Amino acid sequence: LSPFELAAMNGDSPEELDEIDGPWSEDEDGESMESKFSVVASNDWPEHLAGMKLGQIVSRIREGGLEVKHLPERKKQLDDIGFDWGDSKRFIDVPFEKVMCALYAYYMIRGDTFVESDFLMPDEQPWPTIFAGYELGAAVTRLREVQNFLEAYHPVKMSLLRMVDFSFFPELALPLDPNAGEMNMEHLYVETFGHPLYHISTVPLGLPERMLADGPNGPPEKLSSWYNYEYVREFHEKPGALTDVADWMRDIGFYQLAEEHEQKYGQSHYRQLFLLKDKLDNKEISQEIWDEEIDRIKVEVMEEFENWRQRDTKTAQTVGGVGDGEFDYTINEDEYYYQTLELASSNSQDSSQFERPTMIPNDVIEESVAEFSLGTGDSSNE
């Protein structure tokens, strides 16, 4: 804490604050902090507060870094002046900076951060007497419980904890949303390894840069929803296919992800046929409705195929069938490889007749170079 904050917490008077050498003193060049403020600010604000980083202090109070909202009497003082406590979701219900100072002392003395839940700071050497009796064990346990909260909203505080090798226990971590259901294994897989549809061997050019430019497309408390199929649609979809990626995910065991994909992007024709056949067998629909749906699906498949063929025709009209800097997905990998070799070979033959002969400038004198070998160093061989 700064000298001002320590003095304020101790209830020191403004006269005592004047004796503290703070950042609001005269600069070496004689320019005072008062001249750096506007006229209104320099006339209205108390001189002994000039230079105090009020914005940072308020931010630390709102996030729970300073022990203010945790104590009813301090909270009441700010409530009386209409203090804005900010977003309650970002508030830590343990005074983080106080806990961090006590935890650092524990780390320097004990060499680890495995604090027992009932540990109290001792009132003896070499423990800091200012924290004597502080319930560090309960505070550390609470930090482990809000692990997901710290990771989502306070990455800087997470870095500070890592500096003292702080260990989290996942079994103690509480969900960000207490009302949310327990995360299933599929969403846990997505948060750990990424969405299975993003596991592609040939990444389209420019896709990583586009994803970075667009930024996150989901709430911080649910990383499993950070998924945009439009990024990889061209890679997975094939012309005239009855199945799609949802059917593939269902085959490999991602039933929940498949349902979520179909809710957002629709069912494949295969899935529609499967559900229709089930309804037909259970006599939920008539044979006439079945026939009508079959005709509809046939028309949709042919329309999709025609759209893809027209798109492939336009692509083939570009040089070599490939646009500038883009991978051609209309041919298989081997065919693309051999076409590239043929194109490179023809280009090298065409350019050979235009190659310029090697020219040696007139002012360069050629000299013979003595032969060199890794011999035994015997002078008779020179």
N, C-alpha and C positions, 0 to 999 in steps of 0.2 A: 504494500500500500504506500501511497505517497505521504509525505509529512502532513499535508493538509487533511487527508482522510484519517490518519491516525489521530491527529489533534481533534478532528470533528467527532470521532467516535469516543474520545476521552472526555468530551464536553469542555474543551479548552475555550477560553474567551477569545474574541478577535484581537485583543491586545497581545495575547500570547502568540497568536499566529504571526504577528508582525515580526517576531524575533526569529522566525524560521526562514532559512535561506531556501527559497523555492525557485521554480522556473520563471516566476514573474519578475525577477530582479533585473537590473539594468544589463543590457548586452555589452559586449566588449567595445563595440563601436559607439556606445553612448545612446543607442536607440532603445527607448523603453517599450514595454509591451503595450502601454497605453496608446502609443502612436500607431500601432498595428490594428487597433479596433476602430470602428466608425465613431463619429463624434457622439452620437446618441449613446452608444455602448459605453464609451469612456466617461460620459457624464452621469449615466444612470447606474452602472454596476459598481459595487464596492471595490475600492482599490485593492484590498487585501485578497480578493478573489480573482484578480486578473491573472490570466494564464492557466487557470484550473481547467482541466479537460472534462468539463461537465458532461459532454455527450457520451464519452466513454464510461463515466461513472454511472450515468443513468442506464446505459445499455447493460452494464454488469448487474445493476440492481434488478432490471426487468428479467434477465435470464437466470437469476439466482446465483450469480457469482459472488456477490456480496451478501452478507447476512443481514438482510433488512426485512424482506417480506416474511422470512421464517419466524421473526419475533413479533408478536402482536403489538407491543408498545411502539416499535419502530414503524410497523406498517400503518398504525393509526395516525402517526404524525404526518405521513405522506398522504394518507387518505383525506386528512383534514384540509390539505391544500389542493385537492383534486388531482393527485398524481396519476398519470396514465401508466398502467402496469403492462401495457403491450399485449402481445399474443400469449395467452396462458399455456398454449401447447409447447412453447419454448422454455417455460420456467422449470428449473431444477429444484426440487423440494429439499435439497440438502445444500448448504452454503459451500459451493464448489471450491472457492479459493481458500477458505479456511480448512476444508478437508484436504486440499492439495498440500498446504503447508504442513499440516500434521502428518500426512501420509509420507511426505518427503523426509521428515524427521525420523519416522519409523523405518523408512527404507535405508537411511544412512546409518542407523543404529543396528537394526536387525539384518539388513542385507536383502530383504525381500518385501513383498506387499501382501503376504498371506496372513492378513489380520483376522484374528478370531472375532466372531460376531459379538462377543461380550467384552471385548478389550477396551480398557480405559487408559488414557494417557497417564503414566505415573508422575508423581510429584517428587522426583528425585533426579539426580544427575545420572546420565548426561541428557535426560529428556528436557525439552524446553518447558520451563515452568508456566509460561503463558497458556499452554494447552493442558495443564494439569487437570485431571478429572474429565476431560472431553471424551465422549463416547465415540471414539474413532471406529470401533468395530461395527457399530450399528450404521454409521455413515458409509463405510466401505461396502457393507452388505447392500445398502440401498443403491449405491453406484452400480453394483453388479446387476441389480434388478432392472435398472433403467438403461441397460446396455444398448438396446435397439433405439431408444430415444436419443442417446448421446451420438450414436452413429448417424442418425437421420438429421439431427439439427445442430450438433456441436462437434464438427470434425476437429477444430482446434483443441478443444478440451480432450478429445480422444488422443491427440498427439501428445499432449502433456502427460497423460496417464501412461502412454507407451514409453515415455522417457524414463519412468521408474519401473519398467517391466511389470506394469499392472496386469493381473490375470483376471479375465472374465470367466464366469461359469455359465455356459449356455443354458443349463437346466434351471438357473435362477432368473434368467432374463424374461421379463414380462412383455407381452405384445404391445405395440403402440396403441392399438385400438382395443380396449378391454372387452368391447362388445363383439369383436370379430371372432369368427370361429377359428379353431386350431388349423394351422397351415398343413395342408396335405403334402405328401412326398413329391408330387408333381411340381407344385409351386416352389418347394424347397430346392428341387433340381434346377428350376429356371433361375432362381436367385443365386445358385452356386455355380452352375456351368453355362447358363444362358439358355435361351429358347432353342429347342431342337431344330427348328427351321432355319436358325442362323448358323448351324454347323455345316457350312458349305466349303468345298475344296477350292473352287474357282470363284473368287470374290469379284463381282463386276467393278470395272474401273470407276473410281470416284465415289463408290458407295460409302467407305469409311468417312471420307471428308463430308459427305452429305449428312450422314448420321450425326457427326460431331456438330455440324452447323445447325441442324434442327434442334439438338439438345434433347434432354429427357422428355418423354411424352407420357408421363404417368406421375401419380402422387408419390412422395418420398416414402410413405409408410407401406407401399405395396410395390416393391421392385418387380414382382412377377408380371405386372401388367405393362411393363415397359417393353412393348413388342408391337412392331408395325409391319404387317405382312406386305405392304406395298413395296418395301425395300427389296424383297426377295421374290416377289410374285413372278417375274419373268424367268427366274432361275428354276422354279418348281413346276409351273404350269406347262402342260403339253397340249398341242392342238387335238381336239376331238376326243380327249380322254374322258372316260366315265368317272374315274376316281380322282381325288385331289389329296392335298396334304393332310386334311382332317382324317381321311380314311387311313392314310399311312401312319399318322400318329396313333390312331386307335389300334392298329395292328401291332405296334411296338410297345403298347401298354400305357400311353398317355391319353386316357379316356377323358379326363377333365379338361385338358388342353384342347382336345378335339372338339368337345362340346362348346367351349368358349370361342374357338375359331369359327364354328358353324353359326353361332349366334351373331357374330359380327360380320362374317363374309358369306354366309349362306351354305347350304348343303350341296354336295356333289350330286351328279345325276345317279351315280351308283347308290348313294345313301338314300336318295328319294325312291329309287326302285326297290331297295331293301325294305323300307318302311311301308311302301305301298303293297308289296307282296305280303307282308305280315298282316296288314289290314284286310287284304283280300282273303287270306286263309282264315282269319278270324271273323269273316263275313261282316266287317265294319264298312266295307264299300262294295259296290256291285261290280259285275264284270264290265259293264258299260263305262263306268268311271275309270276302271283299270285301263281299258283300251284307249280312252281319251288321254289319260296321263302318259301312256306309252307314246302316243303320237306327238304329244307336246315335247317330250324329252327328245325324240328323234329330231324334231325341227330345231330345237335349241342346240343340239350337238352339231348338226350340219351348219348352222349359222356361225357357231364358234370356229368350226374348221375353216369355213370360207374366210372369216375375218383373219385368222392366222395365215392362210395361204396368200391373201392379198398383202399382208404385212411382210411376209417372206419375199414376195415378188419385188416389193419396193426395196427391201434390204439387198437383194441380189443385184440390183441395178447400180449399187455403189461399187467403187473400185475393189475388185477381188471379192465382192460379196460381203465386204465388211466395212462398216463405217469407220471414220477416223478415230482410232483409239478405243474401239469397242470390240468385244468378243462376239463372234458369230455363233449363236446357239442353235442355228438351223442345221448344222452338220455335226457329225460326231468328232471326237477329239483327234482320232487318227487321221481322218480325212483332212481336217483343218491343218494338222502338222505337215502332211505331205504337200498340200497346196502352198503352204508357207515356204517350204524348201524349194519347190519349183519356181515360185515367184522370186525368191532370193537368187536362184541360179540364173534365171533369165536376166535379171537386173545386172548381175555381175558380168555376163557375156556382152550385154549391150553397152556397158560402160567401158569395156576393155579397149575398144577401138578409139575411144576418146581420151584414153589415159595419156598424160603428157610425159615425155621422156625426162629422165632425171638429169637435171642441169647442174653443173658444178660452176660456181662463180669463178670469174677470171682471177680474182685476187686471192684465191685459195691455193696454196702450194701443197701438192701431194707428197708425202714422205713415206718411205717404207718403214714398216714396224717390225722390230726384231721379234723372232718367235720366242714364246714364253712357255715354260714347262715347270711343273713342280718337281724339280730334281733334288739331289742331295746337297746342292749348294757347292759342289766341287768346282773350283775355278778352272780345271782342265777341260770341263765340258762347255765352257763359254765360247 
